[in-house]
Amino acid sequence: MSLLVPLYVHPAEDPGAWHRLIGATERTYGVVLNPANGPGTAPDPAFTAAARALRTAGARLLGYVDTDYGVRDRARIAEEMRRHQEWYAADGCFLDRVTATAQGLPACRRLVRDLRRLGAGTVVLNPGVHPDPGYARLADLTVTFEGHWSTYVSAFTRPAWTARHPADRFCHLVYGVPEVLVPLAVRTAHERGAAVCGPVTGEPPNPWAGLSPALTGEEGVEG
């Protein structure tokens, strides 16, 4: 089990969280860098320094790019990926708000092909739900659940096609997890076929402003 870490807080606002993350990169699948709902319009020195420290510690860096469910232009998405690479030496990308339907699959396939050609070594797709099975064949990792802990424990269903893929191709991002139940959230993701997870205690509007207790807590992350 390893952790996908979207830490959506500025390093100057919470330097302690970034320092703890740098010290725990061996537990991570990757760290999502999101300076300004994407790379922004200019390099951010604080993120540049944090990215350098994370790389030195061995982390995989994923640049955040919003696809707006297929509405955003492919060229703009590719340009944002280039900025993440140039400014923060991102290894790959975290594509947020990805379409999940069969109708959206061809456009997503073209987008992923563009990003691979740019040098994206790791592509993470986040539809936040179980998409058409074809999406899982495009990505290195697919987020098949993003939502509140209460929904995760009461309404999660796993389609049969997911069993045809290795567990390390799937991720569950769960927020609003009571801290005492974070180890249970990690175990639950594993039992539901996701070897990568991201259980956090935060709540909307930005549940990803803090680190998962699974990253820094004594319970660790079992592999």
PEGI-V258707 format. One record per helix or strand of 3 or more residues. SS is the DSSP state (a for helix, b for strand). FROM is the first residue (numbers start at 1). TO is the last residue. Records with the same first field share a line. If there is no record, write none. Layout:
SS=FROM-TO, FROM-TO
//
This chain:
b=2-6, 28-33, 61-66, 92-96, 122-126, 141-148, 170-175, 196-199
a=15-22, 25-27, 45-56, 74-88, 102-117, 134-138, 149-155, 160-164, 167-169, 179-191, 207-209, 213-216
//
